Amino acid sequence: MSDPLVTVIVLLYNDMPHGHRAIQSVLSQSFRDLKIKIMDNGSTDNTWSEIQDYAKDPRVTLIKNGKNQRSEFTAYEALQTNTEYLSFLFGDDYYLPRRIEEGLQAFRGRPDLDAAFSNVEAVDEHDTIIQGVRHAVYEGDISSMSRHEHLRYLFFRGNSLHPCSMLIKTKKYCDLGGFKPYFHHFGDMIFFARLLAQGNILFLKDKMQRITVWSNGRNESARNIGDPLPVVYERTAFLDEYLSPKMMDQIVDIFTGKSERPIVLGEEWERLWYLGHQALNTAMPDYNFFAFRCLYKAAEIANEEFHQRVAKVTGKSMPQYLESLAESVSLGNNRPQLHSDFEQMKLRLNALEQRRFKNVLKRIIKKIPFSAPTYRFLKRRFQRTSKIMLYGAVH
């Protein structure tokens, strides 16, 4: 048997009996050259005992995590994948029989292709196809949109793509950093923004997997003004992707619709100015905060001609115009506290990431059969190193 070509990571967390359906949908794929990693992400039910028999298949590896780590467990495991292609499946979703085969066909004769996405079909927890409005899964045809249109939808409305609908070259996934660990709400959106901006992607018309939309709202992500600070931080990190050099070069293509008159934005400040005004078209306080970051940066680096152009169009000087914008939009009920809240949030998130990184290294060190004196030495060195790292992250 040749080395597997595709790794499928199946993530389970208290998903039984739906988990059996998900695993069987991978095992019964028409394309057989698979490596299947079934990951029990700290389930508190009988998931681990239920999946033991699957290890009889030589393609299957079982991985158990002691406690639920949500998205970061999958993110780290995916970065260690050594097959040419990578795919994901959540425990309450499942593939149709030719899903992997159809995805691989898209890559044939296309050495430049990085990823292929197919459409999804929504079902309820009873496996009945859902008709009508469903907010947890994009309802349109992804193949009818260009990657720039997907980026535009991503910016204004949310995900038009689903992690389980993606077949991607492992190297591209790793080069882009994969799904962002510790980001539970926007980790996939951050990755998709990078992939759409930097990758060569094909959007397939066929519906090749089914996604469970729970009637109790289990799929829904928080996107409202009352979001906790970690969610606001994640959304801010997502918006920052639109400031990346590759994204900035495509700003006009992303935000100008097919029917709109083409515009030319040759300078960086013009693109920042345009992006800032696009962000003001939303009702989200953190989007407005991001908008003013763009506008003030544009004003800072613009030449005198640009300032004069703004004054001519608005009838106000640049400071006056920015001040008038600030009066017309909402930055939330705690505007004076916004900056300090963001600073405190970043400190807490950085500290949290360092602590989790420290625990991961501890578990690795404990699994290596060092002598007791060596272990004590490493422990002392590790504690000192982690303090230095934490200080650097905070300062």
N, C-alpha and C positions, 0 to 999 in steps of 0.2 A: 504493500500500500504506500502511495506517495505521501509526502508531507501535506497536511491539510492546507487548503488554500484560503479558507475563510474561518475566522473565529466568531462565534455567536455567543454573546454574554447575556445570560438570562438572570435577571435580578428578582429575587423573591423576598417579600416581607409580609408574613401573615396572609399569603395569597391563596392558600388552599381553600377549596379544590380547584380554583381557576389555574393555579400553578401547574397542575398536571396537563391541562389543556395547552398551556404555553409551551411546556417542554416537549410534549408529543408533537406539536406543530413544527418544531425544529428537527426532531428525530426523523420525522416522516417527510422531510423535504425531498423533492425530486433530485436535487443536487446533493450528493452524499459526502463530498470531500470537505468535511467540517471538523472543526475543533469546538466543542461545546462546553462552556464554563457555566455551571449552575451555581449561583451564589446566594446562599441563605444569609441575608443581611440582618442578623440578630433577631430572627423571628421568635415570638413568645408562644406560638402554638406548636403543633407537631410537624412543622414543615421539614425539619432536618431528618426526622425518622421516615417521613413520607417519601423523600427523594433518594433514599439509599439504593434502591434497586436500579436506578438509572446508571449507577457507576458500572454496571455490568457491560454497558456499551463502551468499547475502547475509545470512542471519540469523546466521552464525557469525563469532565473533572468536576468534583464537588468541592466547594469552598465555603467554609463557615466563618462568619464573623460573630464575635462574642456579643456585640451590642450594635444596635441600628445606627449606621453612620450616614444614612440617606445617600445623597448623590456622590459624596467623595469616595465611598467604597468602590463604586463602579469606575469612577474617574481614574483612580490609581491603578486598578487592575487592567483597564483598557490600555494604559500607557505601557504596560509590560507585554503586550501582545506581540507575537513574533510571526504571525501569518501575513499574507499579502493584503488581505481585506478584513474588515471589521464590521460587525453589525450588533445591534442591541435589541433586547426584548424585555419588557416589563412583565411581571408575573400575572397580571390580569388581562394582558393582551395576547394575541397570537398571530402567527403567519399563515397565509394561504399556501398550498402545497408547492407552488412554483416561485415563491417569493425570491429565494436566493438565486435560482437559475435565471429568472427574468432580470434581476439586478446585474448579474455578471454578464449577460448578453449585451447590456448597454456599454460595457467597457471594451468589448471586442472591436478591434480596429480603431480604438480611441486611446492611444497611449498617453494623451494629454489629459484625459478625464480623471478627476480626483474623487468625485462622489456622485452617486445616483440616488434620487429620492423618488418614491412612488406615492400615489395617493393612498389615503386610508379610508376605511369604512367604520363608522361608529356603531357599536352595539351596546345594549344595556347589560346589567349584571346577569340577566337571564339569556343572553346571547341572541336577543331579538334586535334586528337592524333598526336603528333610530331614524325616523323621518322628521324633518323640520329643524327648528333652531336648537343648537347645542353649543354652548359657549366654550366647552373644554377642548374641542377639536375644530380646526379650521374646516369650514364647510365648502370652500370653493375647489376648483380644479387647479392644482399647483402647476400643471403642465402648460396652462394658458398664460403664465406670468414669466417674465424674464427675471434674472437674478436681481436686477436693479429694482424691479417692482416688488420682489420679495423683501428687499432691504427697506423699501419705503413702507410696506405693510408692517414690517417688524418694528420700525421706528414709531409709527403712529398708533398701531392697534395691537401688536403682539405677534406670537408665532404663527406663521402659515405652514411651518414644517414640524414634523414630529420625529423625535429621536429614533423611534422604532421603524421609521420608514427610510432610514438612511443606510446605504451600503457605501463604505468609504475605504480608500486606500489607507492602510494603517500608518504608513509613513506620513501622509498628509495630516492625519489626525494628531500624531505626535508632534509634528512640526508646528502645528497651530496651538499646541498646549492642551488639547482635549477639553472635555467639559471641566469647568473651573471648580476645583474642590472647595467645599464649605459654602458654595453658593447654591442654596436650595430652591430658589425661585427663578433666578435669571441665569443660572450657569449654562443652560442649553442655548439661551438667546445670545449670550456673549459669544459662545463658540460659533453659532450659526452666522452671526454678524461677521466674524473673521473669515469663515469659510466662504460666504457669499461675496465678500469683498476681494478675497485673494485666490479663491479656487476656481476650477473649471467644473461646472456642475451640470448635470442633466436631470430634468424633471420629467418623470414618466407618467403617462395618463392612467395606466391600470391601477386598480385598487388591490394591493397585494398583502395587506395586513388589516386586522380588525382591532380597534381600540375600544376598550370598555369605558363608557361614560356612566359613572355611578349616579343614581338618583339622589343620593345624599350629598352630592357636591364634592365628593372626595377628590376629583380631578382639578377643581378650581384653584387658581393661584390668586393671591391677594394683589389687587391693583386699585387701591383706593387711597383717599387722602389720609385715612387713619392707619396706614401701614406702619409697622414698627420700624425703628431705625435700621436694623440689618437689611430689611427689604429695600428701604430707601437707598442704602449704601450700594446694594447690588444693582439697583436700577441706575444709579449714577455711574457705576462701573460699566454697565451696558452702554449707556449714552456716550461714554468716553471712547468707545470703539469707533464712533463716527468722527472722532478727531484724529484717527490714525492717518498716516500719510497716504496709504493706498485708498482709504475711504474718501479722504478729502479730494483726491483727484477725480472721484466719480460723483461728487455731490450733485452736480447738475443732472446727470443721468438718473440718479436716485430720486430726486425730488421734483423733477419736471415730468409731468404726465405726457402721454402720447399726443393729446389734443392741445397742449399748451405751446405757446410760442417759445422756440429755443432761445436761451440766453447764454451769454459768454461771461464766465467768471475766471479771469486770468490770474489774479493775485490771491495770495493766501487770505488777506483780510477780507476780500470780497466773498470768498467761500465761507469764512467764519461768520460774516455778517448775514449771509443768506441762510446758513444753517441755524443761526440764532433766531431768526424770524420764523423759520419752520417750527422750531421747538416752542415758540410762543403760541402756536396754533393748537396747543393741547391745554387741557384743564388741570394738569398735574403740577403741583408746586415744585417738585424736584426737576421736572422738565423746564419750568420757568427759571429755576436757579441755574440750570445748565445753559439756558438761552442767554442769560446775562453774563455768564462766563465767556461765551463765544463773542458776544457783542463788545464787552469791555476789552477782550484780547484783540479784537479787530480794530477797535479805536486806538489801542496802544501802539499797534505796529503799522497802521495805515499812514500813507503820506498825506501831505497837505491838500493835494488835489481831491482825495477821497473825502476829507473833512468838508471841503467846500461843496462837493457834490451833495453830501448829506444835508448841509445847510440850505442849499438851493431847493432840494426836494421837500424838506420838512419845514423850512422857515425857521429852524432853530439851530443853535450851535450843537456840537456833539454832546457835551455834558447836559445841556437842556433837553435834548431829545431822549437821551438815556433815562434822565430823571422822569420825564413824562411817561415813558414806557413803564417804569417801575411803579408809578402811581396807578396804572391801568390794569395791572396783572396781580395775581395773588401768589404770594410766597408762603402761604399758610398762616395760621393764627399766631405763630410764635416767630415772626420775622426777625426780631432782635436776637433770638436764641439760635437761629438757623446755623450760623457759622460755627458757633461753639459746639452745637449738637453734632455737626459733622466731624469736627476735630475729635470729640470724645468717642464718637462711633468708630472712627478709624483706629484710634488707640486700642479700643476694646477688641475690634476684629483682628488687628495685628497680634495682640497678645493671645487671643484665642487660637489663632493659627499656629503660633509658636508652641503653645502648650500641646496642641494635638500632634505637631511634628515631633515634639519631644517624646510623647508617649509611643509614637510609631517606632522611633529609634530604640527606645527602651525595650520594646517587644522583640525587635530584631536582635539586639545585643543578648537578651536572655536566652534566645534560641541557639546561640553559638557556644560550644563547650569550652569556654575559657576557664583557666584555673581561677581559684578564689582571689588571689592577690591581683591578677590581671583584671578581673572583673571590677574589683574595688577601685583600681586605678582608672579604668575607663569610666566608671560611674562618676568619679570626682571630676575628671576632665570634661565629661559630657555636661555635668551640671554647670561647670564654669562656662563652657562654650555656649550653652543655651541662654545663660544670663547675658552674655555678650551679644548674641543674636537678638534677644528680646530688646536690649537697650538700643541696638541699631534700628530695629523696626519701629520703636516708639519715637526715637529722635531723628 
